[in-house]
Amino acid sequence: MGKQNRVQWVYASRDSGELEERYDQWAKDYDSDLEQDFEYRAPRMTADIFAKYVSKEAIILDAGAGTGLVGEILAKMGYSQLIAMDMSQGMLDAARKKNVYRELHRMVMGEHLDFASDSFDAAISVGVLTLGHAPASSLDELVRITKPGGYIVFTLRPDVYQGHGFKEKQDKLKSNSKWKLVEVSQKLQVLPKGEPDVYHQIWVYQVI
Ligand SMILES: C[S@@+](CC[C@H](N)C(=O)[O-])C[C@H]1O[C@@H](n2cnc3c(N)ncnc32)[C@H](O)[C@@H]1O
């Protein structure tokens, strides 16, 4: 498997079991593939926007934490109450080695999350709400487990927003007064070498 194709390889998974297996296998090379070869910028860009709204004492869920690239950046910024969640045990094992997460949990977004309502001051999810990964319905659970006044910050491709149920879900959460939109970034190139033609936006919502 060439490094160039690993992103496409996980996207080509036929179901969530295969996706989980592929991330398990990718875990040991993920950081070097993405950071060195693809210049993966999404964790830094999302953390910079997140830090505009979320205080350093906040209890934070990193939803789809992967190998912990987001947690590593947040920890360097001074956040210390980080909890990782991911469907892939292989990715979580890699994340644990970064020593930045207080807890790590294997759970699947799109299913019920085993956290009490209003558990977190904020949730961050980078590169997870996307095709074949975490569906739009995952947002209901992120809203449930985030305290009123807390923030949910995530990346989303504009084409996935438009065509895969996210726009409808995000609008519905707004019209049902579950959250309000705080900020949406311009379209950003987050994998300039790996996927130069793919753009993402960073969305910030505040739970009501
Ligand atoms: C592209 S990686 C992003 C990881 C990390 N947030 C980052 O930016 O490096 C996607 C991660 O989402 C996880 N994932 C995909 N679908 C998921 C789901 N439905 N529930 C939980 N995690 C999921 C994968 O196991 C993988 O670790």
The ligand as an ORCA input file, in Angstrom:
! r2SCAN-3c Opt
* xyz 0 1
  C      -9.055     10.836      9.742
  S      -8.993     10.150     11.354
  C      -8.920     11.641     12.354
  C      -8.259     11.408     13.700
  C      -7.895     12.667     14.452
  N      -9.080     13.398     14.873
  C      -6.997     13.530     13.613
  O      -7.418     14.631     13.221
  O      -5.854     13.102     13.347
  C     -10.637      9.582     11.636
  C     -10.808      8.874     12.962
  O     -12.196      8.728     13.189
  C     -12.435      7.435     13.705
  N     -13.819      7.120     13.353
  C     -14.359      6.949     12.126
  N     -15.680      6.719     12.210
  C     -15.974      6.759     13.539
  C     -17.168      6.594     14.278
  N     -18.344      6.350     13.675
  N     -17.102      6.683     15.627
  C     -15.941      6.925     16.258
  N     -14.765      7.095     15.607
  C     -14.783      7.008     14.266
  C     -11.394      6.557     13.039
  O     -11.181      5.355     13.770
  C     -10.191      7.482     13.019
  O      -9.421      7.353     14.185
*
